[in-house]
């Protein structure tokens, strides 16, 4: 009998997919990644081919969805607290940056080297 796989997620970049793959493999779930090499070679193809796709065995689908539902989709600060929007106070901030001006950008940029 062949294994049957189900799609559990699509990601624009392979780095995003690798994070989820690592979490699932840590939990003991085998993950199959598709189209990551194509997108790594040329990221502009991502939208054309539907992104990097992650598949798991059909038998692990329910457990996978349970694990994925526990991963926060919103930004967390250094204390693992939800980041609040400084304007409206909402805690559903999807992307957070501390770069506010050219000086903070240059500081961030040169820290990477």
Secondary structure, 3 states (H helix, E strand, C coil): CCCCEEEEEEECCHHHHHHHHHHHHHCCCCEEEECHHHHHHCHHHHHHHCCEEEEEEHHHHHHHHHHHHCCCCCCECCCCCECCCCCCCCCCCCCCCCCCCHHHHHHHHHHCC
